[in-house]
Structure formats: structure tokens, C-alpha cells
Amino acid sequence: MTVIVRALRPEDAAAFARVRRAALPAMLATAESVAFDLAHAHPDARYRPLVAEADGEVVGTAQVGIAYDSPDPGQGYVNVYVDPGRTGRGAGSLIVRAAEEYLAGEGAVAVYSWVLDTPRDRAFAARRGYRASRPAHFLRLDLTHGTLPPLAAPPAGVTLRTGADFADDPRPLFDLDAETVSDEPSDVATEFTDYEHWLDETWHHPLTDHELTSVAVADGRPVAFSLARTDDETRYTSGMTGTAREFRGRGLAKLAKNDSLHRAREAGVTEAFTGNDAGNGPMLAINEWFGYEICATEVRHVRTLIRDDRDS
């Protein structure tokens, strides 16, 4: 059996999504979303997803690029997922090597990677010079058999709207998203400054569900939101849930997320997923209140590229 690594082609989108779902079911991926990400990546991201192919079958994938929206230059990333039924054939090693060579050529000085929290996966990363950093959890909520908290009336001066209500002017949601993202725990700082690309990459993404996105509005502007993403079948994930700094501590993020989950269940969604940095205690507590349970954990790893890596 021969394994080769090459750049993702548009016709690989369905296979790419299949491998990612098999390796990490909590992460939504469809052929349409994979193709969209390839076609709409920011030029500065130098996005170059890879596939490992064995005898004509895609058995491994990697998202590869530069964190262009970080104020710290040269932060690369490679997130590798191999079909669980096709491990042990060298696909992961070949993908990592190809990704690092590409990123070094694009000026990366560090490479970050999310690694499944299993002895095998962590040992794989350690052998390649990656050191463990912060963990993050994926959580699952059974909307068919679980019980959501009852809906609560918004406090005085606050109204609930949907993302679809901002179709004509989503700029206020961009401003709120940018503020909340900048406060998220992360190894790589993120700054949203490009509204047009946010529209293209986030707002118009095929997984973004405007109807199921909930927004709390006060003083004439969005102050909390829960961005919904769905695969147009039965699965839902929270793209981001957050509150403007001056409105925190009032339960508005919880209010928006509960509203979104109730409406998702009514729309026929059966499973809801979300992700949390393991150190984000307040958001973990909120998700436990909803009934979410941890279903997988990844650990952020990083490898510093030495000068020889970048010059070779």
C-alpha cells in the first residue's frame, strides 16, 4: 500500500468531511462546508488543506494555514485527522511533515495543533517535537431525550431576536463577535478587524444558521448572542456564545443560548455540540446547566520551528 500526501482538490470535499466526522464526530463538516472553506479562505491565511491518499482512498486530512488574524506574526497551524479505521499506515506522519515544510516556507515560526487527548495521539505529537499546552472539551447535548431548562423571559429592556433579523445589516453582530473573540482564552491571540471577510467566512458560511442564531438586544444594539451552525440534517453546534463586556454577569448569554437550543429542538435537531476551553469555568458551568456532557477532549500542542526548518 502506497500513501501519498497532496493538496485538497474540490472533488475531495466529501471524503475530507467524511474523515473528519469519523475522527471527531462532535465537529460538523459537510462536503459543502469543506469546499466553501477552500474557496473563501483569506489570502493571508495561506490556507492549504492536505489529504493523505492510500490506494486512491482519502484516509487522512489536515487543515493547514497561518493565523492571519493574530497580532503575532508567523503563527501556523496544522490540525490532522486520520480515519480511525485507517491508522497505523503512516498517513499522519506524512501529513505533518508536508504541512510543516509548507508552513516553514510561508514564514511560520511556530506550529500549533489540536491533538485528541488519547495516549496514542499525544505520544504521536510528542515524538514529533510538539509540547502540550491547553486542553479544550467538546460537549454533547441530547435534544431528543434530554430536558432543556425552561425558557425565561428577558429582563426589562432586553429583547430576543434571531440572526435573520440582521440580514440587512449584520455589522453590529460582527462588532460583538470581535469583542467576545478577543477575550477568549487562547494560545494565539485573535483580532477581528476585517468586516468584509467576516461576512464571507462566517456570516455567509453554509453551516451558519441565521434562523436559529439568537441575539439579545439592549439599548438598540446586540449585547449577547449564540451563533448557531447546523449541517441541515439533525446536528447543531454553537459557533460562538458571548456577551459584550459591559453587559456581562446578567445571564444574557445563557438566555440567548437557551432560546436558540429550544428553537433548534423544535426545528428537528436531535444533537447539539459545543466546545469549551478547559479553563473557561463560567462557560463550562453554563453548558453543564443546559445538560451538556463532555464527549471528547483535545489538547493544544505547539512546536517551534528552528531556523534550519525554515531554511531547508
C-alpha positions as CSV (number, residue, x, y, z in Angstrom):
1,M,0.0,0.0,0.0
2,T,1.3,3.4,-1.0
3,V,0.3,6.6,0.9
4,I,0.7,9.9,-0.8
5,V,0.0,13.4,0.6
6,R,-1.3,16.2,-1.7
7,A,-3.3,19.3,-1.6
8,L,-7.1,19.1,-1.3
9,R,-9.0,19.3,-4.5
10,P,-12.6,20.4,-4.8
11,E,-13.6,16.8,-5.7
12,D,-12.2,15.6,-2.4
13,A,-14.6,17.6,-0.3
14,A,-17.0,14.8,0.6
15,A,-14.1,12.4,1.5
16,F,-12.4,15.2,3.6
17,A,-15.7,15.7,5.5
18,R,-16.2,12.0,6.0
19,V,-12.8,11.5,7.6
20,R,-13.2,14.5,9.9
21,R,-16.6,13.3,11.1
22,A,-15.2,9.8,11.7
23,A,-12.3,11.0,13.7
24,L,-14.2,13.7,15.6
25,P,-18.0,13.3,15.4
26,A,-18.5,16.5,17.5
27,M,-17.2,18.7,14.7
28,L,-19.6,19.5,11.9
29,A,-18.3,19.0,8.4
30,T,-20.1,18.6,5.1
31,A,-18.8,18.5,1.5
32,E,-20.3,21.9,1.0
33,S,-18.6,23.4,4.1
34,V,-15.2,21.9,3.2
35,A,-15.5,23.3,-0.4
36,F,-16.6,26.7,0.9
37,D,-13.6,26.9,3.3
38,L,-11.2,26.1,0.5
39,A,-12.7,28.7,-1.8
40,H,-13.2,31.5,0.7
41,A,-10.1,31.4,2.9
42,H,-8.5,34.8,3.5
43,P,-5.4,35.2,1.2
44,D,-3.2,36.0,4.2
45,A,-4.2,32.7,5.8
46,R,-2.2,30.8,3.1
47,Y,-4.7,28.1,3.7
48,R,-3.7,24.8,2.1
49,P,-5.6,21.8,3.4
50,L,-4.0,18.4,2.7
51,V,-5.2,14.9,2.2
52,A,-3.4,11.6,2.6
53,E,-4.5,9.1,0.0
54,A,-3.9,5.3,0.2
55,D,-4.6,3.3,-3.0
56,G,-7.0,6.0,-4.2
57,E,-8.9,6.4,-0.9
58,V,-8.6,9.5,1.3
59,V,-7.6,8.2,4.7
60,G,-6.2,11.4,6.4
61,T,-6.8,15.1,6.3
62,A,-5.2,18.3,7.6
63,Q,-6.2,21.9,7.9
64,V,-3.1,23.9,7.3
65,G,-2.5,27.6,7.3
66,I,-1.3,30.8,9.1
67,A,-3.3,32.6,11.8
68,Y,-3.5,35.8,9.8
69,D,-5.9,37.4,12.3
70,S,-3.3,37.2,15.1
71,P,-1.3,40.3,16.1
72,D,1.7,38.0,16.5
73,P,3.1,37.1,13.0
74,G,4.3,33.7,12.0
75,Q,1.7,31.5,13.9
76,G,1.0,28.5,11.8
77,Y,-1.4,25.6,12.4
78,V,-2.0,22.1,11.3
79,N,-4.9,20.0,12.6
80,V,-4.6,16.4,11.5
81,Y,-7.4,13.8,11.4
82,V,-7.0,10.3,10.2
83,D,-9.8,7.8,9.6
84,P,-9.9,5.7,12.8
85,G,-10.1,2.6,10.6
86,R,-7.0,3.5,8.6
87,T,-4.5,4.4,11.3
88,G,-1.0,2.8,11.5
89,R,-0.2,3.3,7.9
90,G,2.0,6.4,8.2
91,A,-0.6,8.8,6.9
92,G,-0.5,11.1,9.9
93,S,3.3,11.3,9.9
94,L,3.5,12.1,6.2
95,I,0.8,14.9,6.5
96,V,2.6,16.5,9.5
97,R,5.9,16.6,7.6
98,A,4.3,18.0,4.5
99,A,2.4,20.6,6.5
100,E,5.5,21.8,8.4
101,E,7.5,22.1,5.3
102,Y,4.8,24.2,3.7
103,L,4.3,26.4,6.8
104,A,8.1,27.0,7.2
105,G,8.1,28.2,3.6
106,E,5.3,30.6,4.4
107,G,7.3,32.1,7.2
108,A,5.8,30.3,10.2
109,V,8.0,30.3,13.3
110,A,5.6,28.2,15.4
111,V,3.1,25.5,14.5
112,Y,0.0,24.9,16.7
113,S,-2.1,21.7,16.5
114,W,-5.1,20.4,18.3
115,V,-4.4,16.8,19.3
116,L,-7.0,14.3,20.6
117,D,-6.4,13.6,24.3
118,T,-5.6,9.9,23.9
119,P,-2.3,8.2,24.9
120,R,-1.7,7.3,21.2
121,D,-2.3,10.8,19.8
122,R,-0.4,12.6,22.5
123,A,2.6,10.3,22.0
124,F,2.4,10.9,18.3
125,A,2.7,14.6,18.8
126,A,5.5,14.3,21.4
127,R,7.6,12.2,19.1
128,R,7.4,15.0,16.5
129,G,8.6,17.7,18.9
130,Y,5.2,19.1,19.9
131,R,4.7,20.1,23.5
132,A,1.3,20.1,25.2
133,S,-0.4,23.4,26.1
134,R,-4.1,24.0,27.0
135,P,-6.9,21.4,26.8
136,A,-10.4,22.0,25.4
137,H,-13.5,19.9,25.6
138,F,-16.2,19.0,23.1
139,L,-19.6,18.6,24.8
140,R,-22.8,16.9,23.5
141,L,-26.4,17.5,24.4
142,D,-29.1,15.0,23.5
143,L,-32.0,17.1,22.4
144,T,-34.3,14.1,21.8
145,H,-34.2,12.6,25.2
146,G,-32.6,15.3,27.3
147,T,-34.5,18.1,29.1
148,L,-33.7,21.7,28.4
149,P,-34.1,24.4,31.1
150,P,-37.4,26.2,30.7
151,L,-37.4,29.4,28.7
152,A,-37.1,32.5,30.8
153,A,-38.5,35.9,29.9
154,P,-35.8,38.5,29.0
155,P,-35.1,41.1,31.7
156,A,-36.5,44.6,31.4
157,G,-35.0,46.5,28.5
158,V,-33.8,43.3,26.7
159,T,-35.4,41.7,23.7
160,L,-34.6,38.4,21.9
161,R,-34.2,38.4,18.1
162,T,-32.8,36.0,15.6
163,G,-29.7,36.4,13.4
164,A,-32.1,36.6,10.4
165,D,-33.3,39.9,11.8
166,F,-29.9,41.3,11.0
167,A,-29.7,40.1,7.4
168,D,-29.7,43.7,6.0
169,D,-27.0,44.9,8.4
170,P,-25.0,42.3,10.3
171,R,-22.3,44.8,11.2
172,P,-23.4,45.1,14.9
173,L,-23.0,41.3,15.2
174,F,-19.5,41.5,13.8
175,D,-18.6,44.1,16.4
176,L,-20.0,41.9,19.2
177,D,-18.3,38.8,17.8
178,A,-15.0,40.7,17.6
179,E,-15.2,41.8,21.2
180,T,-16.0,38.4,22.6
181,V,-13.4,36.5,20.5
182,S,-10.7,38.9,21.7
183,D,-11.5,37.9,25.3
184,E,-11.5,34.1,24.7
185,P,-8.7,32.1,26.4
186,S,-6.2,31.0,23.7
187,D,-2.5,30.4,23.0
188,V,-2.8,32.6,19.9
189,A,-4.4,36.0,20.3
190,T,-7.1,36.8,17.7
191,E,-8.3,40.1,16.4
192,F,-11.3,40.5,14.1
193,T,-10.7,43.6,12.0
194,D,-11.8,42.7,8.5
195,Y,-15.6,43.0,8.3
196,E,-15.9,42.0,4.7
197,H,-14.0,38.8,5.3
198,W,-16.1,38.0,8.4
199,L,-19.1,38.4,6.2
200,D,-17.6,36.0,3.7
201,E,-16.1,33.5,6.0
202,T,-18.5,33.4,9.0
203,W,-21.8,35.1,8.2
204,H,-22.3,33.5,4.8
205,H,-20.8,30.2,5.7
206,P,-23.0,27.3,4.7
207,L,-23.1,25.9,8.2
208,T,-24.2,29.2,9.8
209,D,-27.9,29.1,10.6
210,H,-29.3,32.6,10.8
211,E,-32.8,31.5,11.8
212,L,-31.5,29.5,14.8
213,T,-29.0,32.1,15.9
214,S,-30.3,34.1,18.9
215,V,-29.4,37.7,19.8
216,A,-30.2,39.6,22.9
217,V,-30.7,43.3,22.2
218,A,-30.5,46.2,24.7
219,D,-30.0,49.9,24.2
220,G,-30.7,49.4,20.5
221,R,-27.8,47.1,19.8
222,P,-26.8,43.4,20.2
223,V,-25.3,42.7,23.6
224,A,-25.2,38.9,23.7
225,F,-25.6,36.2,21.1
226,S,-25.4,32.5,20.4
227,L,-24.3,31.8,16.8
228,A,-25.9,28.5,15.6
229,R,-24.3,26.2,13.0
230,T,-26.2,23.2,11.6
231,D,-25.4,20.6,9.0
232,D,-29.0,20.9,7.6
233,E,-29.8,17.5,9.0
234,T,-30.1,16.8,12.7
235,R,-26.9,18.2,14.2
236,Y,-26.2,21.6,15.7
237,T,-23.2,23.3,17.2
238,S,-22.6,26.7,18.9
239,G,-20.2,28.7,16.7
240,M,-19.8,31.3,19.4
241,T,-21.7,32.4,22.5
242,G,-20.7,35.6,24.2
243,T,-21.7,38.9,25.8
244,A,-20.5,42.5,25.5
245,R,-18.2,43.4,28.4
246,E,-20.4,45.9,30.0
247,F,-23.4,43.6,30.0
248,R,-21.7,40.5,31.5
249,G,-22.9,38.9,34.7
250,R,-26.6,39.3,33.8
251,G,-27.2,35.9,32.3
252,L,-27.7,37.2,28.8
253,A,-25.5,34.6,27.1
254,K,-27.4,31.9,28.9
255,L,-30.7,33.5,27.8
256,A,-29.7,33.6,24.1
257,K,-28.3,30.1,24.1
258,N,-31.4,28.6,25.7
259,D,-33.6,30.4,23.2
260,S,-31.5,29.0,20.3
261,L,-31.5,25.4,21.7
262,H,-35.3,25.4,22.2
263,R,-35.9,26.6,18.7
264,A,-33.3,24.1,17.3
265,R,-35.2,21.3,19.0
266,E,-38.5,22.5,17.6
267,A,-36.9,22.5,14.1
268,G,-36.0,18.8,14.4
269,V,-32.4,19.0,15.6
270,T,-31.5,15.9,17.7
271,E,-27.9,16.6,18.8
272,A,-26.2,19.8,19.9
273,F,-22.5,20.2,20.3
274,T,-20.3,22.9,21.7
275,G,-16.7,23.4,22.6
276,N,-15.0,24.9,25.7
277,D,-11.5,25.8,26.7
278,A,-11.0,23.7,29.8
279,G,-10.1,26.8,31.8
280,N,-13.2,28.7,30.9
281,G,-15.1,27.9,34.1
282,P,-18.1,30.2,33.6
283,M,-18.9,28.8,30.1
284,L,-18.4,25.2,31.3
285,A,-20.8,25.9,34.2
286,I,-23.4,27.3,31.7
287,N,-23.2,24.3,29.5
288,E,-23.5,21.9,32.4
289,W,-26.6,23.8,33.4
290,F,-28.0,23.0,30.0
291,G,-27.2,19.3,30.3
292,Y,-24.2,19.1,28.0
293,E,-21.7,16.3,28.8
294,I,-18.1,16.1,27.7
295,C,-17.8,13.7,24.8
296,A,-14.2,14.4,23.6
297,T,-11.1,16.4,24.6
298,E,-8.3,17.8,22.6
299,V,-5.1,19.3,23.8
300,R,-3.4,22.2,22.0
301,H,0.2,21.4,21.1
302,V,2.9,23.7,19.7
303,R,6.2,23.2,18.0
304,T,8.7,26.0,17.5
305,L,10.2,25.8,14.0
306,I,14.0,26.3,14.2
307,R,15.9,28.3,11.7
308,D,17.0,25.1,9.8
309,D,13.4,24.2,9.4
310,R,12.6,27.4,7.6
311,D,15.8,27.5,5.5
312,S,15.6,23.9,4.3
